[in-house]
């Protein structure tokens, strides 16, 4: 198959509200992103993924869209977005945005019309069923753990939502609704976007309302709307549009297993370019990140997509805490090890803003500093169970997505150079030492390691196209693997724990490996060796 442009690319995810504020209102905006494009060009990334900037009441930080064709004034204007796109393109950077078509805001004109009456022309744009205040259509639960239904007094029916009640699900069975969505997609592709990240895309199809969740057969509470049979027809329609424009598409496709992912992402017959999986975000019984579990999941996805399909590679995003705090010790050494471990896998790497600096989880000192509604509810629940305010705050926020949404740390000036005003979320206390300014000045910094890893993917086809083969070392917290193409091989060995670990490499052919310099101390390969905590090594061999 001919290599697609995104297979050599690295994507940089921007959470606009927390990236750079240009006007002093404490919230990041589009002009702020434009200002920092030269920095992203210097890092070497190829694609920018912009989280939602559409018109929205911001109940879910922009994932509750009230107008698909307008920009939230908080972020700027449509003219600002056009300038961002044009400036990015002039620098050789592509731009993708979130496509949120499982649901809208309850403030969207469609829903305002739909709830007026049962015979309103927009009624079937959403999912309604007869109900009463004390009897919902079924017992399905939303992702928030509460009923997936909200009763509407005016029409004596309930509407369905897998997220917040202010985010009603769209009815994809409606032909009129689908045509509206397809028209909107074409509008943005004609605008010049280079693709989409498809939010919650695997939830478009729902089971029949009388579907019974069989927990004893392994079904989860969300089985009625996770990759349900019939979704293929909708995905085929979307694929037809995407193929017309030749764009990159990244699916947030919960419920699509590693075995099913090749069918979704096959270059010829699949629906989208790649899938973001959630499996590797595992925890141990003591609520820490499960490093061995993370490695096992990444290996399996590599192996199951080895023949066809494509991986989206990521460690962090806007919905999870910082990887080096959740799975490691928060150090720069830990950050470097994780960077090497995932950047050289088969797939397209994603870097979340600040990840290239080694930004860490923050410290929340009061409940007033929490932004996430689900974390606020968890905090209150712990208080009601008798936990102290301090302990409840620590436990509730440990895995909060709020950590990822703390402002970007640009320099050591007040508010880390993010804003001249009052930031919408507190800046991490360590911004004076962990920031862009400090990373750029240090030639051995994490930033420069990411820069080098991106260069390797650009320059060496083994990284972008080579096969993957896991290597057993006797240690489940060591990620070791081969990449191979034609006569060239790479060997990657990374200790993702803070402990010194003894490795058994007796099954490895040790001849002719040359270490690739990646800001680390060289290590001579031997059949038995000790790998220090968070140590990493990459070797190359050519038979030419």
Order of alpha helices (4+ residues) and beta strands (2+ residues): beta-alpha-alpha-beta-beta-beta-alpha-beta-alpha-beta-beta-beta-alpha-beta-alpha-beta-alpha-beta-alpha-beta-alpha-alpha-beta-alpha-alpha-alpha-alpha-alpha-beta-beta-beta-beta-beta-beta-beta
